[in-house]
Amino acid sequence: MAESRAHEPAATQTRRRGAALEQAIYQATMEELAAAGYSGLTMEGVARRAQTGKAALYRRWPAKKDLVLEALLRTLPPAREVAHTGSIRDDLLAALTIMAEALAGEAARPGLDVMIDLLRHPELRQAFVVRVIEPRLRLIEATLHQAAARGAITAGAPVPLIARTGPALVIQTFLLTGEPPAGAELARIVDAILMPLLTPPDR
């Protein structure tokens, strides 16, 4: 009996549960995405890489779309609230920094090729938009509505359109270069594009 246990895989000798198992599954999912792409990713491949059984995956995620989206959300920084400072420029810069963080090319996060592959799939793209992009757009819209309420921006400014302009430039830089814009480029977007659209000429 002791001899048979000695030949068992390490994963079966030390069973991970709860948060430790989830983290292993999320990491395995991102590694499988990088290796095989979304189309080539299978629940079996993720389970094997995470050294767990398929049942552990299917109990939580009924389809690979659900698993991939959850893993992606866990690797991206949260869409935290912007602390309104009273300066529309500073608040916009903070909001765009949050957007850029979501695309930052850290090793634990998906690369450009993985992101492009994911967004080719309509169901996953829609879920990504709803759960990742839209919350960050709402942060910027809230920042602009706060500024409008205190009279800091031009009356009648098209807030929803302007709120999308900054993030669109952030995403464009990511698509063109593989990296989100750095702080100096974010400041240029705010100063050269957004502020002239938002504030009267005499401000």
Summary of the structure (lengths in Angstrom):
residues: 203
radius of gyration: 21.5
end to end distance: 81.1
largest distance: 84.5
contacts: 572
relative contact order: 0.11
helix: 70%
strand: 0%
